Amino acid sequence: MYDFLLSDDEKALKAEARRFAKEDVPSSLIRSMDADQIRYPREFLEKAASRKLLGLRFERQWGGRASKWTGEVAALEEIGVLGSSLSCLYALVSIIGEAVHVFGTDEQKEKYLKPTLEGKLCCAEALTEPRGGSDFFGATTVARKDGDHYILDGQKRFVVGAEGADYFLVYAKTAPDAPPHQSISAFLVDRDFGVEVKHVYGLLGSRGGGTGRIYFKDVRVPARQLVGPEHGGYLVFNRMMIPERLTTAAACLGMARCSLEVAARYANRRKAFGDLIRKYEAVSFKLADSLTRLDAARSLVYVTACHVDQGMDSRRMVSEAKKTSTEMLWSVVNDCMQVMGGIGYTNVYPIERFLRDARLQMIWTGTNEIMSLLIQHEFFRELLGKPADARNVEMDALDEEGEEEKVYE
Ligand SMILES: Cc1cc2nc3c(=O)[nH]c(=O)nc-3n(C[C@H](O)[C@H](O)[C@H](O)COP(=O)(O)OP(=O)(O)OC[C@H]3O[C@@H](n4cnc5c(N)ncnc54)[C@H](O)[C@@H]3O)c2cc1C
C-alpha cells in the first residue's frame, strides 16, 4: 500500500530484503538466539553482506548502493520481521557506517566501512556507560593524548554486538574541562587494541545479539583512529542520531506488521461462542485500531525518511518517528496478545517474543523521554524563531477585551 512512495529501484530493494528475511534466515537461528544458545550471529551479517544488503545508503565504491533513506526504511521494515536483535545488528552497519562515511578518512573507509559492508568485519557502538546513557556529555571514559596515540580508560555497557565485534565506535572525553560540546571525541577502536568484553547480564528480549559490557584499561589507540575532529565527537553523535532513530523506527514497522498478521490470521480461525472471534467488535476493532496506528507510524517514518533525504535538519522528525513507532509497536503487540488470548502469552506463537523485543525499543537509541526532551526543545526553538506571518488566533478569543487578563507572572 505504501509502495507508491517508492521508486522502482526501491521497490526491488524492498523485495530483496523481504526475500532475504524469508529464505536466508532460518527459524532455528532466531530460536537459538532467543534461548541464549547463540551469543553472536556473525553468519547472519555475512549472509546479508553476500546479498549486498548492508549499508545500503553508502556510496558504491565502499560496497553500498547509494540508496536514499526511503529505500533503506523500506528494506528495514522487511528486516524488522526478524525481531529486534537481528534488525539491530543489521542497523548497526548503517549507524556506525554513517559516522565513517560522513566523517571518516578514505583510509578509514577502506579499512572499516568496506569490509563491514562485505561482512568481513563486525562493528558495535559504545556510547552508554554504567553511570548513564541519556546524558551523552556526562561520559567518564577518557582518552588522554600521548604523542601520536590516545590512552583510553573507562567502560561502556549495554553494547549490542560487543561479543562479536571486531571494532567499536567509542565516545570518550578528550577535553574534560572544556564546554560539553567541545569535550568529547569519537574513535574507531579495534577489539585487539586490548578491549575487554564481558557478558554480564541476561536480557528480557533482544537476546543473542552479543550485548555486553566493555572495558578500556590503558588501551593505546593511534591518533589516526579519531573519527571527525578532535573534541568534535558531538558532531558525530548528532549525525549518528539520524540512523539510530530512523532504523529503530523502521524496524518497529516490520515487527508490528507481522504481529498484526499473526493475530488477524488467528482471529480468522479461532472460534468462541460458536463464532469466529473476528466477528466480535472487541476483537476486530482492536485489529483496526492497531492497523491504523501502524499506518500512522509508517506515514511518519516515510515522511521523515524523505525529510532526511532532502538534507534538512531532521532532528525533531527522527525523534518523533522513533517515539511514535516504538510506542505504536508496544501497543500493537500488546493488543495482538489480547486478541489471541492465553495462547498469545505462550511460546507457541512468537507474539510473546515480539512483546519482549518491543519493550526495549522505547529505551534504547535514546529513551522516549529523551525523544520528548528533544522534540519540545526543537519545537520551542522553531516557534520562538518563527516570523509572525500566520494569523494570530489569540485575537479571535470571545473576550476581545481580555488582554489585561493575560497575566504571565
Ligand atoms: C539491550 C540494550 C541494548 C543497548 N544497546 C546499546 C548499544 O549498542 N550501544 C550503546 O551505547 N547503548 C546501548 N544501550 C543503552 C541505551 O541506549 C540506554 O540504556 C538508554 O540510552 C538509557 O540510558 P540508561 O540506561 O543509562 O538510563 P538513564 O540515562 O539512567 O535514564 C534512566 C531514566 O531517566 C530518564 N531520564 C534521564 N535523563 C532525563 C531527562 N533529562 N529528562 C527526562 N528523563 C530523563 C530516562 O528516560 C530513563 O527513564 C542498550 C540498552 C539495552 C537495554
The ligand as a MOL file (V3000), in Angstrom:
LIG
                    3D

  0  0  0     0  0            999 V3000
M  V30 BEGIN CTAB
M  V30 COUNTS 53 58 0 0 0
M  V30 BEGIN ATOM
M  V30 1 C 19.5110 -4.3530 25.3550 0
M  V30 2 C 20.1130 -2.9980 25.2540 0
M  V30 3 C 20.9190 -2.7040 24.1680 0
M  V30 4 C 21.5410 -1.4740 24.0720 0
M  V30 5 N 22.4150 -1.2290 23.0500 0
M  V30 6 C 23.2640 -0.1740 23.1360 0
M  V30 7 C 24.3960 -0.0620 22.2680 0
M  V30 8 O 24.5930 -0.8830 21.3590 0
M  V30 9 N 25.2520 0.9550 22.4620 0
M  V30 10 C 25.0750 1.8860 23.4410 0
M  V30 11 O 25.8980 2.7730 23.5740 0
M  V30 12 N 23.9930 1.8160 24.2750 0
M  V30 13 C 23.1140 0.7970 24.1400 0
M  V30 14 N 22.0600 0.6800 25.0090 0
M  V30 15 C 21.8750 1.6760 26.0410 0
M  V30 16 C 20.6190 2.5060 25.9070 0
M  V30 17 O 20.7080 3.3750 24.8130 0
M  V30 18 C 20.4590 3.2080 27.2500 0
M  V30 19 O 20.0310 2.2230 28.1780 0
M  V30 20 C 19.4930 4.3560 27.2150 0
M  V30 21 O 20.0080 5.4110 26.4260 0
M  V30 22 C 19.1920 4.8990 28.6170 0
M  V30 23 O 20.3550 5.0700 29.3600 0
M  V30 24 P 20.4140 4.4480 30.8460 0
M  V30 25 O 20.0110 3.0420 30.7640 0
M  V30 26 O 21.7370 4.7480 31.4010 0
M  V30 27 O 19.2980 5.2140 31.6340 0
M  V30 28 P 19.4380 6.6570 32.3220 0
M  V30 29 O 20.1240 7.5930 31.3990 0
M  V30 30 O 19.9850 6.4950 33.6710 0
M  V30 31 O 17.9040 7.0750 32.4350 0
M  V30 32 C 17.0550 6.4980 33.4240 0
M  V30 33 C 15.6530 7.1040 33.2710 0
M  V30 34 O 15.7060 8.5080 33.4610 0
M  V30 35 C 15.1390 9.1730 32.3340 0
M  V30 36 N 15.8780 10.4040 32.0830 0
M  V30 37 C 17.2150 10.5940 32.1190 0
M  V30 38 N 17.5070 11.8700 31.8530 0
M  V30 39 C 16.3370 12.5110 31.6290 0
M  V30 40 C 15.9760 13.8440 31.2930 0
M  V30 41 N 16.8970 14.8010 31.1240 0
M  V30 42 N 14.6620 14.1270 31.1290 0
M  V30 43 C 13.7230 13.1620 31.2740 0
M  V30 44 N 14.0030 11.8970 31.6000 0
M  V30 45 C 15.2960 11.5610 31.7630 0
M  V30 46 C 15.3140 8.1860 31.1850 0
M  V30 47 O 14.3530 8.4410 30.1610 0
M  V30 48 C 15.0460 6.8820 31.8970 0
M  V30 49 O 13.6710 6.6760 32.0120 0
M  V30 50 C 21.3250 -0.5080 25.0630 0
M  V30 51 C 20.4650 -0.7810 26.1270 0
M  V30 52 C 19.8780 -2.0130 26.2370 0
M  V30 53 C 18.9950 -2.2930 27.4240 0
M  V30 END ATOM
M  V30 BEGIN BOND
M  V30 1 1 1 2
M  V30 2 1 2 3
M  V30 3 2 2 52
M  V30 4 2 3 4
M  V30 5 1 4 5
M  V30 6 1 4 50
M  V30 7 2 5 6
M  V30 8 1 6 7
M  V30 9 1 6 13
M  V30 10 2 7 8
M  V30 11 1 7 9
M  V30 12 1 9 10
M  V30 13 2 10 11
M  V30 14 1 10 12
M  V30 15 2 12 13
M  V30 16 1 13 14
M  V30 17 1 14 15
M  V30 18 1 14 50
M  V30 19 1 15 16
M  V30 20 1 16 17
M  V30 21 1 16 18
M  V30 22 1 18 19
M  V30 23 1 18 20
M  V30 24 1 20 21
M  V30 25 1 20 22
M  V30 26 1 22 23
M  V30 27 1 23 24
M  V30 28 2 24 25
M  V30 29 1 24 26
M  V30 30 1 24 27
M  V30 31 1 27 28
M  V30 32 2 28 29
M  V30 33 1 28 30
M  V30 34 1 28 31
M  V30 35 1 31 32
M  V30 36 1 32 33
M  V30 37 1 33 34
M  V30 38 1 33 48
M  V30 39 1 34 35
M  V30 40 1 35 36
M  V30 41 1 35 46
M  V30 42 1 36 37
M  V30 43 1 36 45
M  V30 44 2 37 38
M  V30 45 1 38 39
M  V30 46 1 39 40
M  V30 47 2 39 45
M  V30 48 1 40 41
M  V30 49 2 40 42
M  V30 50 1 42 43
M  V30 51 2 43 44
M  V30 52 1 44 45
M  V30 53 1 46 47
M  V30 54 1 46 48
M  V30 55 1 48 49
M  V30 56 2 50 51
M  V30 57 1 51 52
M  V30 58 1 52 53
M  V30 END BOND
M  V30 END CTAB
M  END
